[in-house]
Amino acid sequence: QVLSGCAIIVRGQPRGGPPPERQINLSNIRAGNLARRAAAGQPDAKDTPDPWGFPAREFLRKKLIGKEVCFTVDGENIAESLVAEGLASRREGIRTNNLEQSRLAELEEQAKSAKKGMWSEGSGSHTIRDLKYTIENPRHFVDSMHQKPVNAIIEHVRDGSVVRALLLPDYYLVTVMLSGIKCPTFKREADAPEVPEPFAAEAKFFTESRLLQRDVQIVLESCHNQNILGTILHPASALGLNGNITELLLREGFARCVDWSIAVYTRGAEKLRAAERFAKERKLRIWRDYVAPTANLDQKDKQFVAKVMQVLNADAIVVKLSSGDHKTIHLSSIRPPRLEGDSTQDKNRKLRPLYDIPYMFEAREFLRKKLIGKKVNVTVDYIRPASSATETVPAFSERTCATVSIGGINIAEALVSKGLATVIRYRQDDDQRSSHYDELLAAEARAIKNGKGLHSKKEVPIHRVADISGDTQKAKQFLPFLQRAGRSEAVVEYVFSGSRLKLFMPKETCLITFLLAGIECPRGARNLPGLVQEGEPFSEEATHFTKELVLQREVEVEVESMDKAGNFIGWLHIEGVNLSVALVEHALSKVHFTAERSSYYKALLAAEEAAKQKKEKVWSHYEETPVEEVVQVLEEKERTANYKPVFVTEITDDLHFYVQDVETGAQLEKLMENMRTEVGNHPPVEGSYSPRRGDFCIAKFVDGEWYRARVEKVESASKVHIFYIDYGNKEILPSTRLATLPPAFSTRVLPAQATEYKFAFIQVPQDEDARADAVDSVVRDIQNTQCLLNVEHLGPGCPHVTLQFLDSKSDVGLGLVKEGLVMVEVRKEKQFQKVITEYLNAQETAKSARVS
């Protein structure tokens, strides 16, 4: 350090720590005094600086800082150089009785003759700096710099991350704290010596040896009290890392990131976190005892892909791992909505957090719609150990906290940015936090600025949800409404057992208990007073199956009746799958006799028959009835073939098709005729109908006629996706071409006539062009024609069938195989072996002929 034009601080090379310092005064010369700040409480006691004092200091600083010296520098005598430039004078009263003093006298005379420095004409007042020790409005001052680099000289280093800097050219002397980091400091107590924290002296030396009295550039980034936050850059890049002392201190383990100022760091918080992580991984200096939060986890447990099965409140999810196990994952560093202060909650009513805590429902719905059933990337950030209960805080079990992302989006960050969660604040030394903590803080700042969700000044949303589960009186009043509604939208909130669920009805804003109709599912274990009743075999498997398929999914329900306990009974559909049929098909339920009067009875019987043949789960001990011999003969001879006439109305792009039953064709024609007469006599008001997903309606087709339809999706008033329930085709229409379905023509009067089927024994080509060729062939051959249909077996979504042309009785699917348009799907059931063999022979013939 250069103290003045004739005094410097020197120190030797470091050996095991910062080396000792010594002040050296240059012999026989005197330079002008520099300005000094007045002592506290004595504003008038400020020293008056001498002219040419600062130029002399600058001359020495630029020549000596960072150089090794002995008595000369590069062969140059510094005292002689100062005198020669007129920046210092010989001390008065010293005789020139030796060579050195004579040389100084000679140089001084030359400087006087040349009128250099202090010997020039005038008072030299222009060389006196107007030092400014305070800034009236630091915030305005920082903003006025627009984060452009400012030239400066570092005058003092307080500790590794706090310096005093002289800003040029206006001579502001300011304290600058490095943005985003903090080095160990020196604790100062009254009447006690300074006590350095571990590595405080080393960090200070590290910064001093690189920056003290160097020409630097400072990017002023923000203001904290009277101190300025900034980033110091060494223009010569002598530091490495583009001359950035902030990142270098972190990388060398001399500093840690601090949350309160990291957001203002203009070069990106992720760079600071990366530099800190570099030091942590190598356990450098202040991180010598560092243990990573996930140090005890294998790599496969730190980062993995999993399927989301359930959303718990608004900060946790249950995922299914590749092993099949389920694991609860908490979103790192966020806090879900909660009741603040004195709540106005009715003390006589039980708190329902999902509906009673403001924004909890919105947060849960955001996660549910975004994640349920989807695969996500999970990166474990830390394991929060179990904690015991206190007077104010309940006990918590061990928690796995992680960053969960889908499609490159951090779910916690998205939740916070919408104001549906807040970010947890930590102690500075608490390393158990999200690996994307800075992004979470930035998202929260945006949500606060934009008044989103929890930060909104508007009234909080209120969810008045009626729970009519088990309330017989309310259920009776509600039953006719649900029966008339046909298929209603619902969300499965809870699965009690394979066939008993709790549903949230969004349109009706109520909760109901729903029992699956037409099946007898194994009973689960129950806790009764005084004893525990064990569950029936496969009850847990049935519950698990239902949970995996429908929990927290959007479904459609048809309510048929209710039991004496106020539970509704009916059919539940998810993505075209009837849950009752699916449970029977997977041998987890049996068909109940009450299904006989249902339109789903045939499907249930077919599913049960197929499950019996496999002798699995509930049918594992199934024994054939006494007609064993006859059945055996039939099996060996041929499969059951009951072909019925149908009319093919639609072929889909994935080679499924819709048919109408010829037997009910006259009923449909009569209904359509009456409906069009009714609509013609009472035409709907254009635009009066507001479509909602799942609603039945009527739609005006391109031919100008009205047909029954169901709303599949509503993008906007001009884009409504509809499905014609009697024909199987789909269309996108404006709501002006839709109207309410008159009750006299509802599906209760005549069920939807279009039934979906899929070809049995063939595989749909994966290649788009090949699939398109097959579809084109089928459209040419059978669309809008009468065929014969036989149900072969059930499959996911719809039954698998064979079709025959009405006139020739030839197999449509077999024709596709012969033309080389599809491949054969081999099945192992005995009754299908004859037809499978026929299909395989046709396939070999097509291969030999290199067809298609």
N, C-alpha and C positions, 0 to 999 in steps of 0.2 A: 504494500500500500504506500502511496505517496501522501504524506501529511501536509507538506507545503513545498515551496521551491527549494528548501534546503534541509528537509527532513524526510526520511523514508523508513518503512518497516520491512525487515528482511527475516527470512527463516530458512532453515536447512531442509534437506530432503526428509520426507516422512519415513519413520521406521516404527511400524507397529501402532501407529496412531498419529494424530496431528503433531507436527514438530513445534518446539518453543519459538517465540518471536523475540526480536530485538530491534530497538529504534536506533537508527544511525543518523547523526547530524553531519552535514558536509562542513569540513573545517574551513575557517578563514573567510567564509562568505555569509551574506545575509540576503534573504529574499523577503518580499513584502508579505504582510500578514493576510490571511484569508478571513472572510466574514464568518462570524460565529453567531449561533442563535442565542437570543437572550434567555437567561435562566427563568424558570417558571415564577411568575409573580413579580418580575423585574423587567418589564418591557423596555425601559429606558437605559438598561445597562448593556445594550448590545455593542460589541466591539465594532469600531469603524475599520473596514478593510483598506489595505494600502493599494494604490495603483500598481499594476503589473504583478500583483501577488498571484492572481488566478492564472494568467499566461505562463508564469514561471512554474506553477504546479502542473499545468497541462503539458508543458515542455518535458518535464521529468516523467510524468505518467506515461506519455506515449513512447518515451525512450526506454523506460526501465521495467514497466509492469510485466511480470511473467518471465523476465530474463534472469539468468544466473549472473551474479556480480562478484567481483572481489574488490580490487581498488580501481579498476577501470572496466569499461564496457566496450567491447570491440576495439580496444586500444585507445579509447577516448576518455579523457578526464572530465567527469560530469561537472565539477565545480568550475573548471575553466570554460566549458561550453556555456554554462549559465551566464558567467560574467561576460563572455564574448558576445552573447546575444543581447546584452543589456537587461537581462532578467534578474540579475543579482549583483550586489556590490560587495566590495571587500569590507570586512569588519573594521570599524574605526579603531584606531589606537594600536593596530598591529604593525610592527616594523617590517620593512622589506629587507631583512638581513639574511634571507636564504633564497635559494633558487626558485622554490615553489612560490613564495610570496612575491618575489620580483616578477615572476611570470604573470600572476594575477593582476598586479598593478599595471603591467604593460597592456594586458587585454582590456582592462577597464578603461585606460586612456584611449585605446583604439575604438571601443564602443562609444565613448563620449564624442570622439571626433566624427564617427559615422552617424551619430545621433540615433543609436539603436535603443529600442525598449524604453527603459526609464529615463534615458538621456535624450529622448526625442523632445521636440518642442511641444508645449502644452502641458496640462496637468496630469494627463494620463487617466482622466476620470472615465474615459470610454472603456477602459479595461476592467473597471469594477463591475462585478455582477450584481444584478438586482435580484437577490435570492428571495423566492416566495415560499414561505414555510407552511402556509395554509391555503386551502382552496375553499372559497365560500360555498359553492354548490358542487361537491364532488360528482354527484350523479350526472348533472348537466355537463360537467367537464368531460367525463368519460364518454357520454353519448356524442358529444361534439367531435370526438376523434373518429367516430364511425368505424371502430375496430381496425384502423389502419396502423401499421407499425410506426412507433414514435422513437426517434433517436434518443439515447440516454446513456448516462454513466452510472454504474453501480457504486455508490459511495460507502455503503455499510451493509454487512450481512449479519442480521440478528440471529437467525438460525437457518437451517437448510432451505426453508421455503418462504422466508420473510426477509425482504431487503429494503434499504433506503436507496432511492434512485433519483438522480438529477435529470429531469426531462429537458431536452434541448429543443428549440433554441431559447425557450422562455424562462429557463432556470427555476422550474417548480421542483422543490425537494419533497418527494412523496414516499410514503410507505407502500410497497407493493407486496401483496400476498399471492403466491402462485396459485392459479385457479385449479380446483379439483384435487389438490393433494395437501398433506400435512406431514412435516418431518418431526422427529422427536425434538422436544424443546428443553429449555433450561428453566427449572422451577425457581421462582424468586419469592422469598418470604421476608417479611420485615426483620431486620437485625439478624439475618442468617445468610451464610454464604450461598452462592448460586449452586444448585444441584442439577447436574445434567441427567436427563433420561438416557436409557441405554441407546448408544449410537448417535446422541445429539451432537457431541463434539465432532464426530467423524462426518456427519451430514453437513455440519456448518463448514468444516474444512473443505469438503468436496465442492460445495458451492463457491466458497471464497477463492479457492485455487483456480477456479474456472471463470468467475465473473467479477470479482472485486476490482473496481476501478478499470474495468474493460469497457470499450465502446460496444454497446448492445442496441438491440431494438426491442421495444416492449409493445405488445398488443394489449391495450387496455380493454378489459372485457366486462367488468361490472364494478359495483361499489358496495362495500360492507362497512357500515358505520362511516368513519372517516378514512378507512383504508381502501385501497384500490386493488381489485382482483385483476390479474393479468398473466400473460405468458411471455417469458423472456427468451429472446432468440439471439444467438451469437452469430453475427453476419458471416464470420470467417468459417463457420461450421466446424470449429475446432472441437466441438463437443461430440460430434456424431449425432445421429437422429435429427439431422437438419438443424443442428445447433439448439435443440429444444431441451433446456435444463429440466423441465417438468417431467418429461418422459424418461430422461436419463436417471433422475433420482429414483423414480419408481422401479425402473429396470434393474438398478443396482441394489435395491432393497433398502434404500435410505428413507422411503416415504410410503404412505398408504393413501389410497383414494378416500376422499370425503364427499358424502352425498350432498351436503348443503351448497357446495360451489361447483360440483362437477358438471352441472347442466350448462354453465356459462362458458365452459371451455370450448373455444370456437373450432378446434380441430377434431372434435368428436370424442365423446366420453368412451367409446369402445376402444380407442387407442390407449387411453390411460388404463382401462381395465386389462387390456392385453399386456401392457408393460408390467402391471402389478402381478398378473398371473405368471409371467415369465419369472419374476423374482420368487414368488411363492413356490412354484414347482421346483426351483433349485435351492430353496430354503436359504436365501441370501439375507444376511444381517438381521433386520428386525423380524424376518420370517424364519429364523433359525429353528424355532420350535413349532413351526406351522404344521398342522395336520388337516388335510382336505376333508370337507364334510362328507364326501362319498368315498373316502380312502379305503373303507372296508368292503366296498361293493365290487363284484366282478364287472368287467366291461359290459357283458350282456345284460346285467341288472341296472347299469347306469343309463343305457340308451337302448330303446327297443320300440317296436311297432306293436300296437294293440288295438282291439276293437272296443268301442265305447258301448257299454251295456246299460248304464244308468247314470243319471245326474243327481247328486246329493246336494240339496239346497243350491248354493250358487258359487261354491269354491272347491267342490270335490266331485270326482267321477269314479265310477266302478268300470274297470276295463277287463277284457278277457285276453289273457296272454296266449302266446302260440302253444303253450303247454296245455291250454284248456282251463287253467286256474284263473280265478277272479282276484283282482287286486284293487284296493281303494287308493286313488291318487289325489292328493290335495294340490291345488294350484299354488305355486310358490309366491310368497310375499304379497298376497292380496287378502283383503278382508271383505266378506260379503255384507250386504246391507244389514243393519241391526237397529233395534229400538234405541233411541237416544233419550236420556234424561227421564223425566216423569212421563210415562205413557198414559194416554187416555183410555187404555184398554179396559174393558169391562171386567172387573175382578171375578164376577160370577161365571164368566165364560172362559173356557180353556183357550189358551193362545194357540193359534195355528200359524206358525212362522211363515209358511209359504204364501198365505193370503193376507196376514195381518201386519207383517213387517213391510213398510214401504219399499217398493222396487225389488223385493225378493222374488216375486212371481215373474216380473219382467226379466230378471237376471237368469232365473232357472229356465224360462222359456227360450231365451237367447241361446243358452248352452244346449238345451234339448234339441232345438231345431237344427243347430249347427253340427252337433256331434253324434247323436244317437244312431247306432248302427254303422257308424263310419270308422275307418281305420285312422289312427292318429300317431304322430311321432312323440314319444315321451323321453325327456332328458331329465333324469333325477338330479336335483340341485342339492338337497340335503335331507337327512332323516331327523325329524324332530322327536326327541325321546319322550317317553311317557311321563306324565306329570300327575302328582296326587292332588286331590281336591283341597281348596282352602275355603275360607268363609265367603269369599266373593267370586272365586273362579272354580268351575267344576273340573273334575278329573278328565284328563285326555289320555288316550292310548297312543302308542307310537304312531307317528304319521310319516308317510313318504311324500315329500313335497317336490314337485317337478314342474318343468316348463312343458306345456302340451301345445303342439302345433298341428295344423291341418292345412294342406295346400300352401305352406309357407307362412301362414298367419299364426301368430302367437295368440292363443285364445284368451289368456289372462290380460294381455295388452288390449285386445279388442273389447273385452268386458269393461276394463277401466276407462277406455276412451269413450264409451257410451254412458259413462257415469253410473254403471251398475255394480261397481265395486270400488274400494279405495285401496291405496298402497300402504302397507305396514311400514312404520319407521323403526329403525334399528339403532342400537348403540353402535358407535363407530367401530368397535373391535368385534362386533358380531358378524361372523362371516357366513352364517346360515341364512342365505337370501337367494333370490332368483338370479340366474346367470344373465338375465336381461333386465336387471333392476332399474338401470337408467332409462330404458325405453318405457318401463312402467311409470316412472316418475314423470317423464315427458308426456305420456298419454293422459295422466291425471291432470297435469297442468292445462292441457288442451281442453279436457272435459270441464274443468273449473272455469276457464276463460269463456267457453261457449255455453255454459249453464246447462250441461247435460245431466239428466237423471238425478242422482243424489245431490248434485250441485245446483239444481234448478231452483229458481225463485217461485215457480208456479206451485199450485196446490199438488200434494202428492196423490198419485192414483189410488183409488180405493177399490178393492175387489170384494164385492158382497156375494160370496159363494155360499149357497144353501146346501148343507149336508143332510140329505134325506135318507142316508143309509140306515136301515132298520126302523125308520119312522113310518109305520104302516099307514097312518092317516094321510100324511103328505104324499106318500107313494101312490095311494089310491087316487088322489086328486090329479096326480101327474101322469098316471098310466094312460088314459085315453089320448092325451096330448102326444106322448111318445109313440103310441100305436098308429095314430094318424100320420105322423111324420114320415113313416116308412124307414128308409135308411137315414140315420143321424150320425153326425160327426162326433167323435169322442177321443179323449186321450187316456190311455191306461195309466193310472197313477200308482196302483199297487196290485200285486198278485198274491192273493191269500193261498191259493192252491191251483191245481191244473185247470179247474173249471170255475173258480170264483175270483172275481176281480173287482177292483174299485175304479170307477171311471169318472173323469171330469168331462162334463158336457158343456163346451164353450158357448154354444148358441143359447143354451138354457141357463148357463152359469150355475150349475149345481153338481154335486157329487152323488153318485149312486153306487149301490152294490149290484153287480151284474153276474148272473149265473148262466153258463152256457147251456143251451137247450139241446135236447135230443141225445145226450150222452150220459153215461154213468162213469164218473172218473174216480180212481182210488182216493179214499179219504186220507187226509194227512193227520199227523199226530196232534192231539189236543190236550191242553191242560184243564182238567176238571177239578172242582173242589175235592181235595183229599187224594187225588190220584192223577197219574199221567196216562192218557189213552194213546197207545202206540198207533202209528199210521199203518195203513194197509200197504202191501207190497207195491212198489213202483209209484207211490204217491209223490215221493221227492223228485223222481225223474219227470213225472208229469208237470209238477210245479216248475222245475228247471226249464222244461221245454217251452212252457207258456211264457215264462219270463223272457227267455232268449228271443222269442218270436214277437211279443207284443208290448213288453214293459216300456212305458213312456213313448210309445209309438202312436201316431195318429191312425185311428181305425174307424170303421163304420159299423153301427149296430142296428139290428132290427129287433125291437122289443115286441114280444108276443103276449106275455102275461106277467104275473108276479106271484110270489108265494106269500104265505100268511105272516112271514117275518118282515115283509116290506122290501124284499129283494126282487129285482126285475129279472125276468128270464127271456132269453132270446138268442139271436145268432150274431156272431162277431166276425167281421171280415177285415183282413189286412192284405192290401195289395193283391186282391183277387182270391185270396186263400180263406176258406171258411175254417175257423179255428176248431170247431167241433169235428169236422171231417179230418183235419190234419192230426188231431189227437188220436182218433180212431185208426187212421192210416198208419201211424207210428206205434200202434199196439199199446197205447197208454190210456185208452178208454174203450168202453163197450157201448154199443148202441142201446139207448133206452127206448122202451115201447112207445113213449110219448112222441117219438119222432115220426111215427107212422102217418100222421096227418100233415106232415111238413113237405114242402117241395124239395127239401134236401134229403128225403128218406132214401131214394135210390142211390145217391152218392155215398151216403153213410153205410148202407148195406154193402155196396161194392168195396168200400174201403175196409170194412170189417172182414169181409170174406178174404180179401188179399192178406190181411194181417193174420187171420187164422191159419192160412196156408204156411206162413213163415214160422208159426209157433214160437213167437218171441214175446217177451215181457208178460203182459196180462194173459196172453194166449199160450204161454210156455208149457202149460199142462193140458192144453186143449186136446180132446180126443174126438175123432170123427164119430158121427152118429151111426146107428146100425146099418145104414144104407151104404156101408163101406165098399162092398164088392161092386155095386152098380157104379159108384163114383169112380172107382179104380178103372173100370172098363171104359167109362166115358173119357177119363183123363188120357188113357192110352190111345183111344180111338181118335178124338178130335176135340178142339176147344169148343166152348159154347158160342153159337153164332145166332143172335137174334137181330137180324137186320130190320131197321124201320125206315120208312121213307122220310126224307128231310129235303128242305130247299136251301141251297147254299147261297148266302147273301153277301158275304164279305171274305176276302183273303188278306191277311196282314203281311207285313214285310218280313216277319220271322216265321212264315209258313204255318201260322195258326189260321183257323177259319171259323166263321160264325154261321150257324144254320137256324132255320125255323122248322118247328115240327109241323109236318103237312096236316096232321090231324086237327091242329088248332088254327090252321090258316084261315078258315072261314070266320072264326071268332075275331081274329085280328082285323080282317077286312071290314067286318061289320063295325067294330069299335072305331077304326080309323074313319069310316064314312060318317058315323054319328058325331065323332069328335070334330071333324071339319065342318059339319053342319052347324054344330054348336058355336064354333069359333067364328064361322061366317055370320051367324045371327047376332053374336055379341063379340065383335072384333076387339082384341086387346088394344089399350092405349099405348102407342109407341113410346118406348123409353120408361114405362111405368114399372117394369120388372127389374129388380136388383138381384143378379145371380150370385149364388154362394156355392162353394164347392160341396158336392154331394147332393144338391137339390135336384129333384125331378122337375122337368119343365117341358114346354113344347118349343120346337125350333122350326123356322121356315127354311126348307131345303132349297137348292138351286132351281128345282122345278116349280117353286112357288107354293108348294103344299106344306102343311104343318105335320110334324111327326113328333112322337114322344122321345124325350132325350134326358140325359143326366149331365149335370155340370161337373167336369173333371178338374178344371183349373181356371182361375180368373186372373189374367195378367193386367187387364185394364178394361174399361167399358167398351173399348173397340176390339178387344182380343179376349174372347171367352172360348175355352176349349170344351167342346161338348161331345158326348157319345150317344149315338142313336140306339136306344136300348132294344128296339125290335129288329134292327138290321145289322148292328155291329160295326158300322163305319163311324169315323170321327171327323170333326170339322172345327175350324176356328171361325167364330161369327161375332159380329158386334151385338151388344145386348139389345139393340133395337129390333133384332130378328128373333128374340126370345120372348116367351110369355109364360105365365103361371099355368101349370097343368091342371085342368078342371078336375075336381075330386071324383067325378063320375067316370073318369077314364084313367084312374091311378093304377099302380101296379098291384093294388089289393083287389081290384076288379079283374084285371088280366095281367098276370106276371109278365116281366120282360120276355120277349119272344126270341131274342137272339142269344144263343148259347154258344160259348166258346169251346172249341175242341182242338186237338193236335193229332197229327198222323202218328200211329203206332208203328214200331219196328223200323223207323228210319231216323237218321241223324240229319239235322239241318246243317247245311254247309256253313263253315265259319267265314270263308271268303265271300266278300260282299257281291262280287260279280257272279260267282257260282250260285249264291243264294238267290240273286235277282233272276237268274235264268230259270231256277226251279219254280219260283213264285209266278213268273210269267207263264210257264207251262200250265200250272194249276189254274191260273185265272182263265186262260183260254179254254181249258177242258171243262171246268165245273162251276165257275161263278155264274150265278143267276140260273142254275139248272137244278133239276130234282135228282137226288142220288139216294143210295141206301147206306145207312150208317150202323155200325156195330161197335159198342163200347168194349174194348179189350181189357184195359186196366186203368187205374187212376194214376195220376202223376201230379207233381207240384203245380198248382195253378188251375189246371183243367184236365179232364179225362183224355186218355189216348185212345184213338179209334181207328178202324179201317173203313174206307169208303168204297162203294162199288158204283159203277155207272148203271143207271136205271135199266137201260136197254140190253147192254151186253153182259152185265153182271161181272165185268172184269175189275180187278183191284186197282184203284187209282195210285196208291202208294207203290205197289209192285211195278206199275207202269213207269213211275219216276225212277225206280232202281234200274229197270231195263234200259231206260234212256241215258243212264249214267249221270243223272242229275243229283242224286243223293246216295249216301252210303247206308248200309244196314246197321241197325242198333240190335246187337245180339242180347237176348234175354235167356235166363236159365230155367224158367218155369216149364214143367213137363208139357202142360196143355198147349204151349206155344211152339213146341219144337218142330211140328210139321210145317207151320206157316213160315217159321224162321228159316228152315232148310230151303223152302221154295224161294224165299227172298235172297238167300246167300247164293243159290245156283244162278239166279238172274243177275246178281252182282258179278259173279265170275264170268258169265257170258258177256256182260257189258265190258269188263276189263279186257277180255280176250279180243273183243272187236274194237277196243280202244274208242269206245263211244264217249263223247263229251269230255 
